[in-house]
Amino acid sequence: MHRKGESTVGTAARVWRSRPIFISSTFKDFHAERDYLSRFVFPELEERLRKRRCHLEPIDLRWGVDTRDLADEEAKELEILKVCLDEIERSRPFLIALVGDRYGWVPPAERLAAAAQEKGLTLETTDQSVTALEITFGVLADPEQARRSRFYFRKPLPYAEMERRKAAQYCDLYGENGKENFRRLQDLKEKIRRSVPHRVRDYEAVWDADKQEV
């Protein structure tokens, strides 16, 4: 029963909610794409979500995780991994992954295993990058998560036109001992395509030769 003049709209309908979405990628080679998302894509999405009383909360960890209170390097590395997985879990099932030609930082196996174990995640191998871990935990380990994920594979940049040091910032093949990481990256891409073929898009980025950046 509602009293005269009392709104029949439930309290839940009037409450604004936060809608986190996790962005996964290697960092130094994807500033342009992440900036594009924050400046153009997310503001438009935020406008659409207002109609549903939702605040968009993009999770972009490229500026790092606060580890100032931790003394040793092992604890800092573990904290970084735990925060990544915590934020992915909080954002479920929404995840955007940007994948180029770099595999990313491979932390010590024991730290990777400890972070994964805390989340109940069984890894095929502990010799993998943080980006690979994020993608595995966020999507590949649970098919239910695929329905709200998106993968964007950047086509190769004109590496032959760059100085080798600059090319190495965007492609493992141009860095020292990068062939093994590049192989791992190709395996990861193939696994993503095989697991969630309808969630993958290939795109081409423009290389600015004057500014030496995407």
Secondary structure as UniProt FT lines:
FT   TURN            4..5
FT   HELIX           11..14
FT   STRAND          17..24
FT   TURN            28..29
FT   HELIX           31..36
FT   HELIX           37..41
FT   HELIX           42..50
FT   TURN            51..53
FT   STRAND          54..59
FT   TURN            62..63
FT   TURN            68..69
FT   HELIX           73..91
FT   TURN            92..93
FT   STRAND          95..99
FT   HELIX           109..118
FT   TURN            119..120
FT   HELIX           130..135
FT   HELIX           136..140
FT   HELIX           143..148
FT   STRAND          149..154
FT   HELIX           159..161
FT   HELIX           164..168
FT   TURN            169..170
FT   HELIX           172..174
FT   TURN            176..177
FT   HELIX           179..195
FT   HELIX           197..199
FT   STRAND          200..203
FT   TURN            209..212
//
